[in-house]
Amino acid sequence: MSDQGPQADERATDQRRRAARAFAGASHNELTELWELWADQPEVTYLRGPEAGLVMVQGRIGGTGDRFNLGEATVTRATVMLHGAGLDDGARGTSYLLGSHPDHAGLAAVFDALLTAPSQRERVLSQVVEPLERIQAERDAVAHADARSTVVDFFTVSREHE
């Protein structure tokens, strides 16, 4: 627990969840562009991976019923430690992504590690997470509009009663 109390810890956890969602939803090219724009890149040491494996996906009947094994999904994970560039040595980050995308997982872990460094948190949120969220919102809006354009509205005409 940090010196600032449980509310600060909860806020940091929420920020990491938000960032993890943005990193996972981004394309590898988007993360690469943001990394290339990052000034003062720290030295990156891989502690784990990136490596791909399988996880069992479970479902629930009706969302609340008994669990059942739905099938397997490929997941790529990576864990990194950052050094230098004004960071406290040992900033660590982890990422898990659906699919087999080692480079994407590695960059997501690097940005997660930067997010854990107090001196870099606001910078990561403003220069990486927020732009990724905007891009994803635009992409979702286009997909929603495309789906909406295929909706067929059915209506019935009632007969007049005599």
KELO-210792 format. One record per atom (N, C-alpha, C, CB): residue in three letters; y, x, z. Coordinates in steps of 0.05 Angstrom, whole numbers, padded with zeros to 5 digits, always signed. Glycine has a CB too. Layout:
BEGIN
AlaYXZ/...
REM end
This chain:
BEGIN
Met-00023+00017+00000/Met+00000+00000+00000/Met+00025+00018+00000/Met+00000-00019+00024/Ser+00045+00010-00014/Ser+00069+00026-00016/Ser+00086+00022+00009/Ser+00085+00019-00041/Asp+00106+00039+00011/Asp+00125+00037+00034/Asp+00143+00013+00032/Asp+00142+00062+00035/Gln+00144+00000+00008/Gln+00163-00022+00004/Gln+00150-00049+00011/Gln+00172-00022-00024/Gly+00125-00049+00018/Gly+00112-00073+00027/Gly+00095-00087+00006/Gly+00132-00092+00037/Pro+00082-00108+00015/Pro+00063-00122-00003/Pro+00077-00136-00027/Pro+00048-00143+00013/Gln+00101-00144-00024/Gln+00115-00157-00047/Gln+00120-00137-00070/Gln+00141-00169-00038/Ala+00126-00112-00063/Ala+00130-00092-00084/Ala+00104-00085-00097/Ala+00143-00066-00071/Asp+00082-00084-00081/Asp+00055-00079-00093/Asp+00047-00102-00111/Asp+00034-00076-00070/Glu+00053-00126-00103/Glu+00046-00150-00120/Glu+00062-00149-00146/Glu+00051-00176-00105/Arg+00087-00142-00144/Arg+00105-00140-00168/Arg+00094-00119-00187/Arg+00134-00134-00160/Ala+00087-00095-00176/Ala+00076-00074-00193/Ala+00050-00082-00206/Ala+00071-00049-00176/Thr+00033-00097-00192/Thr+00008-00107-00203/Thr+00013-00126-00226/Thr-00009-00120-00181/Asp+00032-00144-00222/Asp+00039-00164-00243/Asp+00050-00149-00267/Asp+00060-00184-00232/Gln+00066-00128-00263/Gln+00077-00113-00286/Gln+00055-00100-00301/Gln+00098-00093-00276/Arg+00035-00089-00287/Arg+00013-00076-00301/Arg-00004-00096-00316/Arg-00005-00060-00280/Arg-00008-00120-00305/Arg-00023-00141-00319/Arg-00008-00148-00345/Arg-00027-00166-00301/Arg+00018-00152-00342/Arg+00034-00159-00365/Arg+00033-00138-00386/Arg+00064-00164-00356/Ala+00035-00112-00378/Ala+00034-00090-00396/Ala+00007-00088-00409/Ala+00041-00064-00382/Ala-00015-00091-00394/Ala-00042-00089-00405/Ala-00046-00110-00427/Ala-00063-00093-00383/Arg-00035-00134-00422/Arg-00037-00156-00443/Arg-00022-00148-00468/Arg-00026-00182-00431/Ala+00002-00136-00465/Ala+00018-00128-00488/Ala+00004-00105-00503/Ala+00046-00119-00478/Phe-00007-00085-00488/Phe-00020-00062-00501/Phe-00045-00072-00516/Phe-00028-00041-00480/Ala-00060-00090-00504/Ala-00085-00099-00517/Ala-00079-00116-00542/Ala-00102-00116-00497/Gly-00057-00131-00541/Gly-00049-00148-00563/Gly-00035-00134-00586/Gly-00033-00170-00554/Ala-00026-00109-00580/Ala-00011-00094-00600/Ala-00031-00081-00620/Ala+00006-00072-00587/Ser-00021-00075-00643/Ser-00037-00060-00662/Ser-00035-00030-00656/Ser-00028-00065-00692/His-00055-00015-00665/His-00054+00014-00661/His-00029+00026-00673/His-00079+00028-00673/Asn-00021+00017-00696/Asn+00004+00027-00709/Asn+00029+00021-00693/Asn+00007+00014-00737/Glu+00030-00002-00680/Glu+00053-00008-00663/Glu+00055+00011-00639/Glu+00052-00037-00653/Leu+00032+00016-00627/Leu+00032+00034-00604/Leu+00038+00063-00613/Leu+00004+00034-00590/Thr+00028+00071-00636/Thr+00033+00098-00646/Thr+00063+00101-00652/Thr+00017+00102-00672/Glu+00076+00082-00664/Glu+00105+00083-00669/Glu+00120+00086-00643/Glu+00115+00058-00684/Leu+00113+00071-00623/Leu+00128+00072-00598/Leu+00123+00099-00584/Leu+00119+00049-00579/Trp+00099+00110-00586/Trp+00093+00136-00575/Trp+00109+00158-00589/Trp+00063+00142-00576/Glu+00110+00156-00615/Glu+00125+00177-00631/Glu+00155+00176-00624/Glu+00121+00173-00661/Leu+00165+00153-00616/Leu+00193+00150-00608/Leu+00199+00159-00580/Leu+00203+00122-00612/Trp+00177+00163-00564/Trp+00180+00169-00536/Trp+00190+00198-00532/Trp+00153+00165-00521/Ala+00213+00201-00521/Ala+00224+00228-00516/Ala+00210+00240-00491/Ala+00255+00227-00512/Asp+00208+00266-00490/Asp+00195+00280-00467/Asp+00167+00270-00462/Asp+00212+00275-00442/Gln+00150+00273-00483/Gln+00122+00265-00480/Gln+00108+00283-00461/Gln+00108+00265-00508/Pro+00094+00272-00441/Pro+00079+00288-00422/Pro+00053+00298-00435/Pro+00073+00272-00396/Glu+00042+00318-00421/Glu+00015+00328-00429/Glu-00005+00308-00420/Glu+00010+00357-00417/Val-00024+00301-00438/Val-00044+00281-00432/Val-00072+00294-00428/Val-00045+00259-00454/Thr-00085+00288-00406/Thr-00112+00297-00401/Thr-00130+00272-00399/Thr-00114+00315-00376/Tyr-00151+00271-00415/Tyr-00170+00248-00413/Tyr-00189+00253-00390/Tyr-00185+00245-00440/Leu-00190+00234-00372/Leu-00209+00234-00350/Leu-00235+00220-00357/Leu-00197+00222-00324/Arg-00232+00200-00374/Arg-00255+00184-00384/Arg-00248+00175-00412/Arg-00261+00161-00365/Gly-00266+00181-00430/Gly-00265+00170-00457/Gly-00242+00181-00474/Gly-00262+00141-00456/Pro-00234+00166-00493/Pro-00241+00139-00498/Pro-00270+00136-00507/Pro-00222+00127-00520/Glu-00283+00115-00497/Glu-00311+00110-00503/Glu-00315+00080-00506/Glu-00329+00122-00482/Ala-00333+00074-00525/Ala-00340+00046-00530/Ala-00367+00039-00517/Ala-00341+00040-00560/Gly-00369+00014-00509/Gly-00394+00004-00497/Gly-00396-00025-00500/Gly-00396+00013-00467/Leu-00416-00037-00488/Leu-00420-00066-00490/Leu-00417-00079-00462/Leu-00448-00072-00501/Val-00406-00103-00462/Val-00404-00119-00438/Val-00416-00146-00444/Val-00375-00122-00428/Met-00428-00158-00424/Met-00439-00185-00428/Met-00417-00205-00423/Met-00463-00190-00408/Val-00413-00223-00441/Val-00393-00244-00439/Val-00406-00269-00429/Val-00379-00249-00467/Gln-00395-00281-00407/Gln-00406-00305-00396/Gln-00387-00328-00401/Gln-00410-00302-00366/Gly-00399-00352-00403/Gly-00384-00376-00407/Gly-00392-00396-00386/Gly-00389-00388-00435/Arg-00377-00418-00384/Arg-00384-00440-00366/Arg-00383-00466-00382/Arg-00365-00441-00342/Ile-00402-00482-00377/Ile-00403-00508-00390/Ile-00380-00525-00379/Ile-00431-00523-00386/Gly-00363-00534-00397/Gly-00340-00550-00389/Gly-00319-00534-00373/Gly-00349-00573-00372/Gly-00322-00508-00372/Gly-00302-00492-00358/Gly-00307-00491-00328/Gly-00275-00501-00363/Thr-00323-00508-00317/Thr-00328-00509-00288/Thr-00358-00509-00281/Thr-00314-00533-00276/Gly-00374-00513-00300/Gly-00403-00515-00295/Gly-00417-00489-00290/Gly-00417-00529-00318/Asp-00443-00489-00293/Asp-00459-00465-00289/Asp-00452-00444-00309/Asp-00489-00471-00289/Arg-00454-00419-00301/Arg-00450-00396-00319/Arg-00474-00392-00337/Arg-00443-00370-00304/Phe-00468-00383-00361/Phe-00490-00375-00379/Phe-00480-00351-00395/Phe-00498-00399-00398/Asn-00499-00335-00404/Asn-00493-00311-00420/Asn-00487-00320-00449/Asn-00516-00290-00419/Leu-00463-00315-00457/Leu-00454-00323-00484/Leu-00462-00302-00505/Leu-00424-00327-00484/Gly-00461-00277-00497/Gly-00468-00255-00516/Gly-00454-00230-00507/Gly-00460-00263-00545/Glu-00457-00209-00524/Glu-00446-00183-00517/Glu-00420-00179-00534/Glu-00466-00161-00522/Ala-00402-00163-00523/Ala-00377-00156-00537/Ala-00373-00126-00534/Ala-00353-00172-00526/Thr-00363-00114-00555/Thr-00357-00085-00554/Thr-00330-00082-00540/Thr-00356-00073-00582/Val-00328-00062-00522/Val-00304-00056-00507/Val-00300-00026-00508/Val-00306-00067-00477/Thr-00275-00018-00511/Thr-00268+00010-00510/Thr-00250+00015-00486/Thr-00253+00020-00536/Arg-00257+00036-00471/Arg-00241+00042-00447/Arg-00232+00071-00448/Arg-00257+00037-00421/Ala-00210+00076-00434/Ala-00200+00104-00431/Ala-00185+00106-00405/Ala-00182+00111-00456/Thr-00186+00130-00393/Thr-00171+00136-00369/Thr-00158+00163-00373/Thr-00189+00135-00344/Val-00132+00165-00368/Val-00117+00190-00373/Val-00102+00198-00348/Val-00098+00187-00397/Met-00095+00223-00347/Met-00077+00233-00326/Met-00054+00249-00341/Met-00092+00252-00306/Leu-00030+00245-00332/Leu-00007+00257-00345/Leu+00005+00279-00328/Leu+00015+00236-00351/His+00015+00300-00342/His+00028+00323-00328/His+00054+00330-00342/His+00008+00347-00327/Gly+00073+00339-00327/Gly+00098+00349-00338/Gly+00117+00328-00346/Gly+00092+00366-00362/Ala+00138+00335-00362/Ala+00159+00317-00372/Ala+00172+00302-00349/Ala+00147+00298-00392/Gly+00176+00316-00326/Gly+00191+00303-00304/Gly+00175+00283-00288/Gly+00215+00290-00315/Leu+00149+00282-00293/Leu+00132+00263-00278/Leu+00120+00276-00254/Leu+00109+00251-00296/Asp+00114+00260-00234/Asp+00098+00270-00212/Asp+00071+00275-00224/Asp+00097+00250-00187/Asp+00061+00300-00220/Asp+00034+00306-00231/Asp+00013+00286-00221/Asp+00026+00334-00225/Gly-00004+00278-00239/Gly-00026+00261-00231/Gly-00022+00232-00236/Gly-00031+00265-00203/Ala-00001+00224-00252/Ala+00001+00196-00259/Ala-00023+00188-00276/Ala+00028+00190-00274/Arg-00037+00167-00267/Arg-00062+00159-00281/Arg-00059+00131-00293/Arg-00085+00160-00262/Gly-00072+00127-00315/Gly-00072+00101-00328/Gly-00099+00095-00341/Gly-00050+00100-00349/Thr-00106+00070-00342/Thr-00131+00061-00353/Thr-00127+00038-00372/Thr-00150+00053-00331/Ser-00143+00036-00393/Ser-00142+00014-00411/Ser-00170+00005-00418/Ser-00126+00020-00436/Tyr-00173-00021-00423/Tyr-00197-00033-00434/Tyr-00189-00052-00456/Tyr-00213-00049-00411/Leu-00202-00048-00479/Leu-00195-00065-00503/Leu-00220-00076-00515/Leu-00179-00048-00524/Leu-00219-00100-00525/Leu-00241-00111-00540/Leu-00243-00096-00567/Leu-00238-00142-00545/Gly-00267-00090-00575/Gly-00271-00076-00601/Gly-00275-00046-00597/Gly-00248-00082-00620/Ser-00280-00033-00618/Ser-00284-00004-00618/Ser-00259+00009-00630/Ser-00310+00004-00633/His-00239+00015-00612/His-00214+00026-00621/His-00206+00049-00602/His-00192+00005-00621/Pro-00218+00073-00605/Pro-00213+00095-00586/Pro-00184+00104-00585/Pro-00231+00118-00593/Asp-00171+00107-00608/Asp-00143+00117-00608/Asp-00125+00096-00595/Asp-00134+00122-00637/His-00129+00071-00601/His-00113+00049-00589/His-00117+00050-00558/His-00122+00022-00601/Ala-00142+00052-00549/Ala-00147+00052-00520/Ala-00134+00076-00507/Ala-00177+00053-00515/Gly-00134+00099-00521/Gly-00122+00123-00510/Gly-00092+00120-00506/Gly-00127+00147-00527/Leu-00078+00109-00526/Leu-00049+00105-00524/Leu-00042+00084-00503/Leu-00038+00096-00551/Ala-00058+00063-00502/Ala-00054+00042-00481/Ala-00056+00054-00453/Ala-00074+00019-00485/Ala-00076+00072-00449/Ala-00079+00085-00423/Ala-00055+00103-00417/Ala-00105+00101-00423/Val-00045+00117-00437/Val-00022+00134-00433/Val+00002+00118-00424/Val-00015+00150-00459/Phe+00008+00096-00438/Phe+00030+00079-00430/Phe+00026+00066-00402/Phe+00035+00057-00450/Asp+00001+00060-00396/Asp-00006+00049-00369/Asp+00000+00070-00348/Asp-00035+00040-00368/Ala-00007+00095-00354/Ala-00001+00117-00335/Ala+00029+00121-00331/Ala-00013+00144-00345/Leu+00044+00119-00353/Leu+00073+00121-00351/Leu+00084+00098-00334/Leu+00086+00120-00379/Leu+00072+00075-00337/Leu+00081+00051-00321/Leu+00076+00056-00291/Leu+00066+00026-00330/Thr+00056+00071-00284/Thr+00050+00075-00255/Thr+00069+00096-00243/Thr+00022+00085-00252/Ala+00083+00111-00260/Ala+00102+00131-00250/Ala+00128+00116-00244/Ala+00107+00155-00271/Pro+00137+00116-00219/Pro+00161+00100-00212/Pro+00185+00107-00228/Pro+00167+00104-00183/Ser+00188+00133-00236/Ser+00211+00141-00251/Ser+00211+00131-00280/Ser+00214+00171-00251/Gln+00188+00122-00290/Gln+00185+00113-00317/Gln+00181+00083-00320/Gln+00162+00128-00330/Arg+00176+00069-00298/Arg+00168+00041-00299/Arg+00187+00024-00316/Arg+00165+00030-00271/Glu+00213+00025-00309/Glu+00232+00008-00323/Glu+00235+00015-00353/Glu+00260+00010-00310/Arg+00233+00041-00358/Arg+00234+00050-00386/Arg+00210+00040-00402/Arg+00235+00081-00387/Val+00187+00041-00391/Val+00163+00030-00405/Val+00166+00000-00409/Val+00137+00036-00389/Leu+00175-00014-00389/Leu+00178-00043-00392/Leu+00199-00050-00414/Leu+00187-00055-00365/Ser+00221-00036-00414/Ser+00243-00043-00433/Ser+00238-00032-00461/Ser+00269-00033-00423/Gln+00226-00008-00463/Gln+00223+00005-00490/Gln+00196+00000-00503/Gln+00228+00034-00487/Val+00176-00008-00487/Val+00149-00012-00498/Val+00139-00040-00495/Val+00130+00008-00485/Val+00138-00050-00470/Val+00126-00076-00465/Val+00142-00098-00477/Val+00123-00080-00435/Glu+00168-00099-00472/Glu+00185-00121-00483/Glu+00185-00122-00513/Glu+00213-00118-00473/Pro+00188-00099-00528/Pro+00186-00101-00557/Pro+00158-00111-00566/Pro+00191-00074-00569/Leu+00137-00102-00553/Leu+00110-00111-00561/Leu+00107-00141-00556/Leu+00089-00096-00545/Glu+00118-00151-00534/Glu+00117-00180-00528/Glu+00132-00196-00549/Glu+00128-00186-00500/Arg+00155-00185-00558/Arg+00171-00199-00579/Arg+00155-00200-00605/Arg+00198-00185-00583/Ile+00144-00177-00613/Ile+00128-00176-00638/Ile+00105-00196-00636/Ile+00117-00148-00643/Gln+00091-00196-00613/Gln+00068-00214-00610/Gln+00076-00243-00610/Gln+00053-00208-00585/Ala+00099-00250-00598/Ala+00109-00277-00598/Ala+00116-00286-00627/Ala+00134-00280-00580/Glu+00128-00268-00642/Glu+00134-00275-00670/Glu+00108-00279-00686/Glu+00150-00252-00683/Arg+00088-00261-00682/Arg+00062-00264-00696/Arg+00049-00290-00688/Arg+00044-00240-00689/Asp+00050-00297-00662/Asp+00038-00322-00653/Asp+00052-00346-00665/Asp+00039-00324-00623/Ala+00079-00345-00667/Ala+00094-00367-00679/Ala+00087-00371-00708/Ala+00124-00362-00676/Val+00083-00350-00723/Val+00075-00352-00751/Val+00047-00364-00753/Val+00076-00324-00765/Ala+00029-00355-00736/Ala+00001-00366-00736/Ala+00002-00395-00729/Ala-00017-00350-00717/His+00018-00402-00709/His+00020-00431-00701/His+00032-00448-00724/His+00038-00433-00676/Ala+00052-00437-00737/Ala+00064-00452-00760/Ala+00044-00455-00782/Ala+00089-00438-00770/Asp+00029-00434-00788/Asp+00008-00436-00809/Asp-00013-00457-00801/Asp-00005-00409-00813/Ala-00021-00457-00776/Ala-00041-00477-00767/Ala-00029-00505-00768/Ala-00051-00470-00739/Arg-00005-00507-00760/Arg+00008-00533-00759/Arg+00012-00545-00787/Arg+00036-00531-00746/Ser+00015-00527-00807/Ser+00019-00537-00835/Ser-00007-00549-00846/Ser+00028-00514-00853/Thr-00029-00544-00834/Thr-00054-00555-00844/Thr-00063-00580-00829/Thr-00076-00535-00842/Val-00047-00589-00809/Val-00054-00612-00793/Val-00050-00637-00810/Val-00037-00614-00767/Val-00070-00654-00809/Val-00068-00680-00823/Val-00064-00701-00802/Val-00094-00686-00840/Asp-00043-00717-00805/Asp-00037-00739-00787/Asp-00049-00764-00799/Asp-00006-00741-00782/Phe-00067-00776-00784/Phe-00079-00801-00793/Phe-00065-00824-00780/Phe-00110-00801-00787/Phe-00062-00845-00794/Phe-00050-00869-00782/Phe-00064-00893-00794/Phe-00019-00869-00787/Thr-00062-00914-00780/Thr-00074-00939-00790/Thr-00052-00960-00793/Thr-00096-00949-00770/Val-00057-00976-00812/Val-00038-00998-00817/Val-00052-01024-00807/Val-00030-01000-00848/Ser-00039-01037-00789/Ser-00052-01061-00778/Ser-00043-01084-00797/Ser-00043-01067-00749/Arg-00062-01102-00799/Arg-00057-01126-00816/Arg-00040-01146-00800/Arg-00083-01139-00826/Glu-00024-01159-00815/Glu-00007-01180-00802/Glu-00025-01203-00795/Glu+00016-01188-00820/His-00020-01215-00772/His-00035-01238-00763/His-00021-01263-00775/His-00037-01240-00732/Glu-00038-01281-00785/Glu-00026-01305-00796/Glu-00022-01327-00776/Glu-00044-01316-00818/
REM end
